[in-house]
């Protein structure tokens, strides 16, 4: 969408006269958030990646497909009770199911430290652990780096992750260019460090998720102290930045021509209008709800709330709390990019709330039928995010958050037993502003076989091995972010030899 001449002149003027970098994007962000009549309102595209651990039973995730591109919008193909996607059938018209994509960089041949692997770009160190390789490559399109030939230290991803590449687009325009959120993510970084991180600033630079809902809420909406009213805290934050902007303008005014002084006065008046509406508008459109206080827990004590949030019995409760905070942060215009990380990629937690006492990792290696119940639980959580985004109107009154978002539910492996990284279970929702198809299930590589041992056979000669790297490239393009500014749109992300370009047939 093109900017008006007035918008361009104001932006260029503010930049040229040296207004503080923090003030300029905040002013424009508020005009969008509080939809001032004199400013264009451009819907902000958003990405939420929800990760669930330990691989999946691919045969129970895949739909009974009779073709390569199916209409699933009526939900009938998701109605099987033993299908992992069954809880999402009511949202079928909003889904884009991508079947048979590969997770190329997680294949052992790229990571075993042999001369053959080095010839393929490996670093001469063996990187054991299928879950670790799968997670490290998932959003980076890169193999692992470093480590010491040990599953306990198999290295870290060798590049920036998609979420952080996109976060650069929003830096200075929102309070949080990205949020990293976890649910009972283990903090022992001496063991399987890569197993606990999905987001990367660059090679071997992982970002830590916030798992404590009380700390998360305070970080997002608060001022650093427990308690208080969220809308008051946010309004105070906004007003302080506005005051700084006006101080800049007052300092600059004597140095300007009459024409520029008039433009400055117009902008100052605009800021005062925003300031006058902060409290009423924020209460109407953005009223965050603080997490409920657990019985017997001092919510002003971070150690106490951390201990509570890490109790196994509280796993679904903490997940729901953090989902609610995440949705509110997006709805309030505080962030556009979120990674939501359910536990470590390889963990043996049990699920007492599902009446399952077996450990998750052990179940995955046994291909236990109860894995369907576990992954249907995660499907239900993904469905709750879809529902919340679909129920939240955009601030300009045009559509919902879901209309201008892409939600992606991913896992590190298609089969936790064999550690196979092909036939990846990727489920998307939302069109991200009309870019992606919805209500479709699309099949790509022809490598599915009923024998899990043959899952990693390459596609037929001459057939592209389409992968998560191609999906990452497509997502970049949906945000109009080019990895090479001289040749937009993006043609690759991560290692170029893992990528064939944007995925075919997924654009609306």
C-alpha positions in Angstrom: 0.0 0.0 0.0 1.5 3.4 -1.0 2.0 6.2 1.5 0.5 9.6 1.0 2.7 12.6 0.2 2.0 14.0 3.7 3.1 10.8 5.4 6.3 10.7 3.4 7.1 14.3 4.0 6.6 13.9 7.8 8.7 10.8 8.0 11.5 12.3 6.0 11.3 15.6 7.9 11.5 13.9 11.3 14.4 11.8 10.2 16.3 14.8 8.7 15.9 17.1 11.7 17.2 14.5 14.1 14.2 13.5 16.2 15.2 10.6 18.4 15.0 7.3 16.7 12.7 5.9 19.5 10.2 8.6 19.1 9.5 8.5 15.3 8.3 4.8 15.0 6.4 5.1 18.3 4.4 8.0 16.9 3.6 6.2 13.7 2.8 3.0 15.6 0.3 4.8 17.8 -1.4 6.4 14.8 -1.9 2.9 13.5 -2.9 1.4 16.9 -5.3 4.1 17.9 -6.5 4.7 14.2 -6.3 8.5 14.1 -8.5 9.9 11.3 -5.6 11.8 9.7 -3.3 8.7 9.3 -3.6 5.7 7.0 -4.2 2.5 8.8 -2.2 -0.4 7.4 -2.8 -3.8 8.9 0.4 -5.3 10.3 1.2 -8.8 9.2 2.1 -11.2 12.0 3.8 -14.6 12.5 3.3 -17.0 15.4 5.2 -20.3 15.3 3.9 -22.9 17.9 6.3 -25.8 18.4 5.4 -29.1 20.0 8.1 -31.7 20.9 9.2 -35.3 20.3 8.1 -35.8 16.7 4.7 -37.0 15.6 3.0 -40.1 14.4 3.0 -38.9 10.8 0.5 -41.6 9.7 -2.0 -40.1 12.2 -1.3 -36.5 11.2 -1.6 -36.9 7.4 -5.0 -36.7 5.9 -6.6 -39.5 3.8 -5.7 -37.6 0.7 -6.7 -38.7 -2.8 -5.0 -35.8 -4.6 -2.1 -33.3 -4.4 -4.3 -30.3 -3.6 -7.5 -30.9 -1.7 -10.3 -28.6 -0.5 -10.7 -29.3 3.2 -12.8 -26.3 4.1 -15.8 -28.3 5.2 -13.8 -30.2 7.8 -14.9 -33.7 6.7 -11.3 -34.9 5.9 -10.3 -33.9 9.5 -13.2 -35.8 11.2 -11.5 -39.1 11.9 -11.3 -39.6 15.7 -7.8 -41.0 15.4 -6.5 -38.1 13.4 -4.2 -35.7 15.2 -5.8 -32.8 13.3 -9.3 -33.8 14.4 -9.5 -30.9 17.0 -9.0 -28.4 14.2 -11.9 -29.6 12.0 -14.0 -26.6 13.0 -11.2 -24.3 11.7 -10.6 -26.3 8.6 -11.6 -23.4 6.3 -8.8 -21.4 7.9 -6.1 -24.0 7.6 -3.3 -24.7 5.0 -1.9 -28.2 5.6 1.5 -28.8 3.9 2.2 -32.5 3.5 5.5 -34.3 2.7 7.9 -31.4 3.0 11.4 -32.4 4.1 13.5 -31.0 6.9 16.7 -31.4 4.8 19.3 -30.0 7.2 18.3 -32.5 9.9 19.4 -35.5 7.8 22.3 -37.4 9.3 24.4 -37.2 6.1 24.9 -33.5 6.6 25.9 -33.9 10.3 27.9 -37.0 11.0 31.4 -35.4 10.8 32.7 -37.7 8.1 34.7 -36.5 5.1 31.6 -37.0 3.0 29.6 -34.8 5.4 32.3 -32.1 5.3 32.2 -32.2 1.6 28.5 -31.3 2.0 29.2 -28.4 4.2 29.5 -29.9 7.7 32.0 -28.8 10.3 33.8 -32.1 10.8 32.1 -32.7 14.2 29.4 -35.4 14.6 26.1 -33.9 15.7 24.0 -36.8 17.1 20.4 -36.5 18.2 17.6 -36.3 15.6 15.5 -34.1 17.7 18.3 -31.6 18.2 19.1 -31.5 14.5 15.5 -31.1 13.6 14.9 -28.2 16.0 18.1 -26.4 15.1 17.3 -26.5 11.4 13.5 -25.9 11.6 13.5 -22.0 11.5 17.1 -21.5 10.4 17.5 -23.8 7.4 20.9 -24.5 8.7 22.8 -27.5 10.1 24.3 -27.5 13.6 27.5 -25.8 14.6 30.0 -26.7 17.3 29.3 -29.4 19.9 31.6 -32.2 21.0 30.3 -35.4 19.3 27.9 -35.8 22.2 24.1 -36.0 22.3 24.5 -33.9 25.5 26.3 -31.2 23.5 25.3 -31.6 19.9 25.9 -28.0 19.0 23.7 -25.0 18.1 22.1 -23.7 14.8 24.4 -22.1 12.4 22.4 -19.1 11.4 19.6 -16.6 12.1 16.1 -18.0 12.5 13.1 -16.8 10.4 11.4 -15.0 13.3 14.5 -12.9 14.0 14.9 -12.1 10.3 11.4 -10.8 10.3 11.8 -9.1 13.7 14.3 -6.7 11.9 11.4 -5.5 9.8 9.5 -4.4 13.0 12.5 -3.1 15.0 11.7 0.4 16.2 8.1 0.2 15.1 6.7 -1.9 18.0 7.7 -2.3 21.6 8.9 -5.9 21.0 10.2 -6.8 17.6 9.7 -10.4 18.7 8.6 -12.4 21.7 10.0 -15.8 22.7 7.6 -17.7 24.9 8.0 -21.1 26.4 6.0 -23.6 28.5 8.2 -25.6 31.0 11.2 -25.3 28.9 14.1 -26.8 30.9 16.8 -24.4 31.8 19.7 -26.8 32.2 21.9 -25.6 29.4 24.7 -28.0 30.2 22.7 -30.8 28.5 21.2 -30.7 25.0 21.3 -26.9 24.8 20.0 -26.9 21.2 17.1 -28.9 22.5 15.7 -25.9 24.3 16.0 -23.1 21.7 14.1 -22.4 18.5 14.9 -18.8 17.9 18.4 -17.5 16.9 20.0 -14.1 16.4 22.8 -15.7 14.3 25.2 -18.7 14.4 25.3 -20.2 17.9 23.3 -17.2 19.3 20.0 -18.7 20.6 17.3 -16.6 22.3 15.8 -17.7 25.6 12.0 -18.1 25.9 10.2 -16.7 28.9 8.2 -19.5 30.6 6.9 -17.9 33.8 3.5 -16.3 32.9 3.7 -13.7 35.7 7.1 -12.5 34.5 5.9 -12.6 30.9 2.9 -10.5 31.7 5.0 -8.0 33.6 7.6 -7.8 30.9 5.0 -7.2 28.2 2.6 -4.9 30.0 4.2 -3.8 33.2 6.9 -1.4 34.4 9.2 -3.9 36.1 7.2 -4.2 39.3 4.6 -6.8 40.2 1.0 -5.6 40.6 -0.7 -2.5 39.2 -3.2 -2.1 36.4 -2.0 -3.1 32.9 -3.7 -0.2 31.1 -2.3 2.3 33.5 1.2 0.9 33.1 1.0 0.9 29.3 -0.5 4.4 29.2 2.3 5.7 31.4 4.9 4.1 29.1 3.3 5.6 26.0 3.0 9.1 27.6 6.7 9.1 28.6 7.8 8.4 25.0 5.4 11.1 23.7 6.9 13.6 26.2 10.3 12.8 24.8 9.2 13.4 21.3 7.7 16.7 22.2 10.9 17.7 24.0 12.7 17.0 20.7 10.4 19.2 18.8 10.7 22.1 21.3 14.5 21.9 21.0 14.5 21.9 17.2 11.8 24.6 16.6 14.1 27.7 16.7 16.4 26.2 14.1 13.7 25.6 11.5 12.2 27.6 8.6 8.7 28.9 8.9 7.5 26.1 6.7 9.2 23.5 8.7 7.9 25.1 11.9 4.4 24.8 10.6 4.9 21.1 9.8 6.4 20.6 13.3 3.4 22.3 14.9 1.1 20.0 13.0 2.9 17.0 14.2 3.0 18.3 17.7 -0.7 18.8 17.6 -1.1 15.2 16.4 0.9 13.9 19.3 -1.2 15.9 21.8 -4.3 14.3 20.3 -2.8 10.9 20.8 -1.9 11.7 24.3 -5.4 12.9 25.1 -6.9 9.7 24.0 -4.3 7.3 25.5 -6.3 6.3 28.6 -9.8 6.0 27.0 -8.6 4.3 23.8 -6.3 1.8 25.5 -9.1 0.8 27.9 -11.5 0.2 25.0 -9.2 -1.6 22.6 -6.5 -3.1 24.8 -7.4 -4.2 28.3 -4.9 -7.0 29.2 -6.0 -9.5 31.8 -3.4 -10.4 34.4 -2.8 -14.1 35.0 -5.0 -15.5 37.8 -3.2 -15.8 41.1 -2.6 -19.5 42.1 -3.8 -20.4 45.6 -1.0 -20.1 48.1 1.5 -18.6 45.7 3.0 -15.1 46.2 2.8 -13.6 42.7 5.2 -10.8 43.7 7.9 -13.4 44.3 9.4 -14.5 41.0 11.0 -17.6 42.5 7.7 -18.8 43.8 5.9 -18.2 40.6 8.7 -19.9 38.6 8.5 -23.0 40.8 4.7 -23.1 40.4 5.0 -22.6 36.6 7.4 -25.6 36.3 5.2 -28.1 38.1 4.1 -30.8 35.8 0.5 -30.6 37.0 0.4 -27.0 35.9 1.6 -27.6 32.3 -1.7 -27.0 30.5 -2.6 -24.1 32.9 0.7 -22.3 32.2 0.3 -23.0 28.5 -3.2 -21.4 28.5 -1.9 -18.4 30.5 1.0 -17.8 28.2 -1.2 -18.1 25.1 -3.6 -15.5 26.6 -0.7 -13.1 27.2 0.7 -13.7 23.7 -2.7 -13.0 22.1 -3.1 -9.8 24.1 0.4 -8.6 23.2 -0.3 -9.1 19.5 -3.8 -7.5 19.8 -2.4 -4.5 21.6 0.1 -3.9 18.9 3.1 -4.6 21.0 4.6 -7.3 18.8 4.1 -9.0 15.4 6.4 -12.0 15.7 6.2 -14.8 18.3 7.7 -18.2 18.9 5.7 -20.3 21.3 7.8 -23.3 22.5 6.1 -26.2 24.3 8.8 -28.0 26.4 12.2 -29.3 25.1 12.4 -31.0 21.7 13.3 -34.3 23.5 11.7 -34.7 26.8 10.1 -37.5 28.8 7.4 -35.7 30.6 4.1 -37.5 31.4 0.6 -36.2 30.9 -1.4 -36.9 34.0 -4.1 -34.5 32.8 -4.6 -36.9 29.8 -4.4 -40.0 32.1 -1.1 -40.9 30.5 1.7 -41.9 32.8 4.2 -42.9 30.2 7.1 -40.6 29.2 6.6 -38.7 26.0 10.1 -39.5 24.5 9.8 -43.1 25.3 6.3 -43.2 23.8 7.7 -41.6 20.6 10.3 -44.4 20.2 7.7 -47.0 20.8 5.2 -45.3 18.4 2.7 -45.7 21.2 -0.9 -45.2 20.1 -1.4 -42.7 23.0 0.8 -40.3 21.1 -2.3 -39.4 19.2 -3.9 -38.1 22.4 -0.8 -36.1 23.2 -0.7 -34.4 19.8 -4.4 -33.9 19.8 -3.8 -31.9 23.0 -1.3 -29.7 21.1 -3.8 -29.4 18.2 -6.4 -28.1 20.6 -3.9 -25.5 21.9 -3.2 -24.4 18.3 -7.0 -24.3 17.7 -7.3 -22.0 20.7 -4.8 -19.5 19.2 -6.7 -19.6 15.9 -10.0 -19.0 17.7 -8.5 -16.0 19.7 -7.0 -14.4 16.6 -10.3 -14.9 14.7 -12.3 -13.4 17.5 -10.2 -10.2 17.8 -11.0 -7.4 15.4 -8.3 -5.3 13.9 -7.9 -1.8 15.4 -9.1 -0.3 12.2 -12.2 -2.4 12.2 -11.3 -4.1 9.0 -11.2 -7.9 9.6 -9.6 -9.8 12.4 -6.1 -10.5 13.7 -6.2 -13.9 11.9 -6.9 -12.2 8.5 -3.5 -10.5 8.8 -1.5 -13.3 10.5 0.1 -16.6 9.8 0.0 -19.2 12.5 2.3 -22.2 12.1 2.2 -25.4 14.2 5.5 -27.3 13.7 7.5 -30.2 15.1 11.1 -31.2 14.8 10.5 -34.6 13.2 7.8 -36.6 11.5 8.7 -39.8 13.4 10.3 -39.6 16.8 11.2 -43.3 16.7 13.3 -43.4 13.5 14.2 -39.7 13.8 13.1 -39.2 10.2 13.0 -35.6 9.1 11.0 -36.0 6.0 7.2 -35.9 5.6 7.2 -33.0 8.1 3.8 -32.3 9.9 3.3 -28.6 9.1 -0.1 -27.0 9.8 -0.7 -23.3 9.0 -3.7 -21.1 9.7 -4.5 -17.6 8.4 -3.6 -16.0 5.1 -1.3 -13.2 6.3 -3.2 -10.5 4.6 -4.4 -12.6 1.7 -1.1 -14.1 0.7 -1.6 -17.8 1.6 -4.4 -20.2 0.5 -6.7 -21.4 3.2 -8.9 -24.4 3.5 -6.5 -26.6 1.5 -4.2 -29.6 2.0 -1.3 -29.6 -0.4 1.0 -32.6 -1.0 4.6 -32.0 -2.2 7.4 -34.5 -2.4 6.4 -38.0 -3.4 8.4 -39.8 -0.7 5.7 -41.1 1.6 5.9 -44.8 2.3 4.1 -47.1 4.8 7.5 -48.3 5.8 9.1 -45.7 8.1 12.5 -47.0 7.4 12.2 -45.8 3.8 10.8 -42.3 4.6 14.1 -40.6 3.8 14.4 -41.9 0.3 15.0 -39.0 -2.1 12.3 -37.9 -4.5 12.5 -39.3 -8.0 15.3 -38.0 -10.3 14.5 -34.5 -11.5 12.0 -33.8 -8.8 12.8 -30.9 -6.4 13.3 -32.0 -2.7 11.0 -29.3 -1.3 11.6 -28.5 2.3 11.0 -26.2 5.3 13.6 -23.9 3.8 11.3 -23.3 0.9 8.4 -22.6 3.3 10.7 -20.1 5.2 11.3 -18.3 1.9 7.6 -18.2 1.2 6.9 -16.7 4.6 9.6 -14.0 4.1 7.9 -13.1 0.8 4.5 -12.9 2.5 6.0 -10.1 4.7 7.7 -8.5 1.7 11.1 -9.1 3.3 13.9 -10.0 0.8 17.0 -11.8 1.9 18.8 -10.0 -0.9 17.5 -6.5 -1.2 18.8 -6.3 -4.8 16.7 -9.2 -6.0 13.3 -9.2 -4.2 11.3 -11.3 -3.7 13.4 -13.8 -1.6 14.6 -16.9 -3.4 16.2 -18.7 -0.5 16.6 -18.7 3.3 19.4 -20.4 5.3 21.7 -22.7 3.3 21.0 -22.2 -0.4 21.6 -25.8 -1.2 18.7 -26.8 1.0 16.3 -24.4 -0.8 14.6 -24.4 -4.1 12.8 -21.1 -3.7 9.3 -20.2 -2.5 6.9 -23.2 -2.3 4.7 -23.6 -5.4 0.9 -23.5 -5.3 0.5 -22.1 -1.8 -0.3 -18.4 -2.7 -3.9 -17.4 -2.7 
